Amino acid sequence: MQKQIVQTSTIVSKLRLLALTVALAGLISGAAIAHADQYDDQINALRDQNNSAQGVLNGLQSQAGSYQETINQLQSQINAVQAALNAGIAQQDALQQQIADAQAKIDQSRKYLGEDIKAMYVDGQLSTIEELATSKNLSDYVDKEEYRTSVQNKIDSMIKQIAAAQATLKQQKAALDVLVEAQRQQNAQLASARAEQSKLLSYNESEQAGYNSQIAANSSKISELRRAQIAANARFAGTGAPGSGATCGGGYPSMYCNIPQDSVIDAWGMYNRECVSYTAFKVHQDYLAGRNSRDMPYWGGSGNANQWDENARNAGIPVDGTPTPGAIAVSNRGFYGHVMYVESVNGDGTFNLSQYNASLDGRYSTRNNVSADGLVFLHF
């Protein structure tokens, strides 16, 4: 599993690098825009965590389904073996009863044989002369002897037959006893396997609960971050809406503004319909028009609004507290800060601005007579 995760991570990294390269080419040549997979700010980092957690969760759910299917199969086998075991036990009982019945017949026959032998013994106290004398005739004497011998032989034969049948029953029961014991052991093994699968399923469900909890906590944090950022940007919230058709607010390219927010990366590593993407575009346009001496640097990966003044200082771009037309106003309030394009400056020192995503809705808006208090300005 670890190997698969590493391979997947490598593939995703390569795809992200490819997306960024295609995005740069798209702005210059009009080629197709590559879709983005990674976010640079905290909200989108949390989204990434949730996406990863959801991926693991989906795998766990699939695995749980496999566990449950195995449990169901084992239970079906247990039920089949138990049914056979119950039939075997019933057959055991039936054979045992037949053996007992045979023994009872043997005992009864032996009793009859014993009584007959006893009678013969009593009669045998008479001498042959005496017995002949008491018989009516010789024929009566012979008939009596033949009858006694016949009865004895018949009883003896019956005892032997019953004993043979009993021996056969005992052999059948012994074989059945082995089968029943094997079925008991098989059922015990199946029950053990089912218990192990149930244990794995329980652990799996516990892990699922953990990931669901993580996703819920991250979603809650995302909501809190959005509320905090909206509150921090409240002073800049103005009027306006995203453009439609070929033209968008502030001249922002339609290939960026007429698609879902954060779905593509622009030429400077910013996500579309974000404040940073719009202002990067405006700086680049002013440079092309000769109004700026510097073009917009590539700040992807470290381009949150509250990083722009530090990035500018590191790049030698002037940073101060005075607004000028074409400057970028930076607010470091909130979790990510906010950047705006200075359209013009008023006589009282306030300025008029254009922007995207002031309310975290990916929309274009403008605001007039904004105080420069608490802001810094980048002069490209």
N, C-alpha and C positions, 0 to 999 in steps of 0.2 A: 504493500500500500504506500509506503514512504517513497519508493522508487517512482511510482506513478505520479505522486504529488510533485516530486522534483521535476519530472519530465513535463508535466502540465505547466508548472511555473515557468520553465524555460521557454516553452512555446508561447505562453502569454506575453513574456518579456519581448520576444522577437516580434510578436504581432503589434505590440505597443510602439516599438521603435519604427516599424513599418508604417503605422498609422501617422506618426508624427512627420516622417519624411514625405509621405504623400500629401499631408496637409500643407506643408511649406510649398510644395510644387503647385498645389491647387490655387493658392492665392496669387502666385506669379503667373501661371499659365492658364488658369481657369479649369484645371483638371478636377476630377471628382474629389470630394472631401472625404477623408478617412474618418471612420467613427472612433470615438474615444472609449477607453476601458478604465482609465485610472484618474482619480481626482486628486487635486493638490491641497485642498483645504480640509478643515476638520469634518465638515458635514459629509463631503464625498469620501473621506477616509473611512468614516463610520459606515457609509453605504458600501464601500468595498468590503469592510469587515462583515457586514450583513450578507453581502453576496457570497463571500467565502463560506460563512456559516451556513447559509442556505444550501450551498452546494454540498457541504458535508452532511447537512440534515437530509437532503434528498437521497444521498448515498445510504445514510442510516435507515431511512424509511424503506428503501429498496431492500436493504439487508434484513430489516425487520420482517418484511414480507416473505423473504426466503426462509427465515427462521420459523415463521408462522406456518408456512407451507410444509416445512419438514415436520413440525409438531403435528400438524393435521395428518400427514402421511403415517407418522409413527403411531398416532392414536388409532388410525384405521387398521394398521397391522395389529396393534394391541387388541382391538375389538375382535378381529378375525381369529387371532390365536386364543383369546379368552373364550370365544364361542366353541372352538374346537376343544379347548380344555374342559369346558363345562360338559360337552358331549362325551368326552373321554371319561370324566368322573362319573357321569350317569351310567356309562357302560361298565365302568369298574364296579359300581354298586350292583348293577344287574348281574354281572358275572359272579360277584361275591354271593349274591342271593342264590344263584343257580348251584354254586359249589356247596352252599349250606343245605339246600334242598337235597342235593345228591347225597350229602353226608347223612342227612336224616333218613333217606331211603336205605342207605347201606346199614345204618344202625337198626332200622326196623327189620330189614331182611335177616340180619345177623340174629336178631332177637327170635325171629321165626325159626331160623335154623337151629338156634340153641334150644328152643322149646322142643323142636322135633327130635333133636339128638337126645334131649333129656327123656322124652317119651320112649325113645328107642332104648335108652339105657334102663329105664324102669321095666319095660317089657323084656328087656334082655336078661333080667334076673331069673326069668323062666328058662328051664332047659329046653332044648329042642324037642325032647320027648313030651315035656309038659305043654309046650306051645302047640305041638301037633295034636295033643290030646284035647286041648281046649278049642281047637279049630273044628269046624263042622266036617271039613274034609281037607284033603291035600291041596285041592285047588284054592280053597280059601286061604290057606297058609301061604301059598306061592303069591297070590294076588296081594296079600298084605305086605310081603317083603318087597315086591316090585313097586308098590305104591310108595313105600317109605324111601326107597332108593331114588325113585323119580322126583319126589318132592325135594329131597336133599340136593339132587343134581340141579334141579331148576333154581332153587334158592341160591346155590353156590354160583351158578352161571349168572344170575341176576346181579349178585354182589360184584362179580368180576366186571360185568358190563357197566354198572354204575360207577365203579372205581375207575375204569378206563375213561369214561366220559368226564368224571371229576378231574382226572389228571389232565385231560385236554383243556378243560376250563381253567385249571390252574396255570397251564402254559400260556393260554390266551391272556389271562389276567396279568401274568408276569410281563409279557410283551407290552400290554397296555400300560402297566405301571411305569415302564421305561419311557414310553411315549408321553405320558402325562407329565412325568418329571422333566423331560426335555422341553415340553411346552411351558411348564412353569418357569424354567430357567430362561427360555426365550422371552417370555413376557417380562421377566425381571430385567433382562438386558434392554428390551425396548423401553420399559418404563424409565430406566436409568438414562438412556439416550434422550428420551423426551424431557426428562428433568433438566438435563444439561442444555438442551435447546431452549427450554423455558427460562433458564438462568441467563443465557446469552441474550434472549429477547428482552428480559427485564433490564439487563445492563444497557442494552441498546436503547430502550425506551427512556432510561435515566439520562443517557447522553443526549437523546433528542430533546428532552425537557431542558437540559442545560443550554443547548444551542438556541432553543426557542426563547429561553429567558434572556440570553445574550442579545438576540435579535430585537426583542421587545425593549431591552434597556437601551440599546443603540438607537432605536427608533425614537424613544423618549428623549434621548440626548439631542438627536437631530432636531426635534421639535423645539426643545429649549434653546438650542443654538440659533435656530431661525428666528424665534421670538426675540432673543437678545439682540441679534443683528438688525432686525427690523426696527427695534426701539432705538438702537444706536444711530441708524440712518434716518430717523424720523424727521430731523431738521432739513434733510435734503429731498424728502419726498415731494414730488411736484406733479405736473400734468403731462399727459401724453400717453401713447400706446405704441406697441410694436407696429412697424409698417407692414404693408401688404403688397403683393405683387412684386415688381422689380425694384421698388424703392422702399427702404426702411427708415425709421427715425434716425436723424443725425447722419444720413448717408451710409449707415452701416450696411454692408453687403447683404443682399437677400439670401445668398447661400449660407449665411450665418444666422440671420434673424427669422427666416421663414421655416425653420426646423426646430425640433424640441431643444430646450435649453440643455447645455452640457452634453450634447450628443456628438460634437466634433471639436477638434483642436484647431485653433487658428495658427497663423504663421509664427507666432511668438510663444507658442506653448500654452496659450490660454484657452479656456473653454468658452464656447459661443454663448452669446447673450448674457455674459457676465460683465461687470463694470470694467474689469481689467482688459477684457478682449476689446470692448468698445473704445476705451481710451488708447490702447495700443494701436488700434486702427486709425484713430484720429491723429496721433503723433506721426504715424507713417504717411498719412495723406498730407499733413503740413510739410513734412520733409520733401515729399515729391513736388509739392507746390513751391518750394523754396522758402517757406515761412520758418522752418526750423533748420538749425545747423547740424542736428544729429537725427539719425533715424532711430526707430524704436529697437532697442536691443532684444535679444531672445532671453526672456526671463521665465520660461517654462520650468515647472518643478519648484520654483521659489518665487512665484508670481502673485501670491496673495497681496491684496491691496495694502495691508499694513507692513509689507516688506518693500514696497516700492521706493520709499525715501532712502532706506538703507542701501538698496540696490543702486539707486541713482548716485549716492555719495561714492560708493565703491567704483562706479563707472565714470566718475568725474563730472557728472551732470549737476549743475547748480541747484541747490535746494535752499529755499528761504520762506519767509512768512508773507510774501507780497504776491497777490494775484496779478497776472498779466494775461492778455488774450493768447490762447493757444497753450497756456501752461496746464499742468495736471495738478488738480487739488487732491490732497491726500488726507483722509481722516483715519487716524489710528484707533478710533474707538471700536468697541465690539471685538468679536473673535477674529475677524478677518480684515477689519477696516473697510474703507470704501474709497474709490478713486472716481474723479469727475473731470470732465473737460471744461475748461474756462472759455466760454464763448465771448464774453466781453466783461469790461470792468466799469463800474459806475463811479460817478464823481465823489460819492461818500465813502468810497473804499470797498463797498460791497461788490459782488460780482454775480454774473448770470451764468448758469451752467447747463450742460446736457449730460446725460448719463444713462446707464442701463442697470437694471436689477437693484435699484435702491430699496425696493420692498421685497427682494428675493423672489420675484415673480418673472424675471427675465424680460421685463418690459422697458421700453425707452420712455424717458420723461425729461422734463426741463424744470428749472427753478430759477427765479429771479431774486435779486437783492439778498443774496446769501452772505452772511457775515464770514469774514476770514478768520475769526477767532478759533483757536484750537486746530487750525489746519496748517499744513505745509504745502509748498508749491514747487513742482519740478519744472525746470525751464530747459527744454530740449533745444 
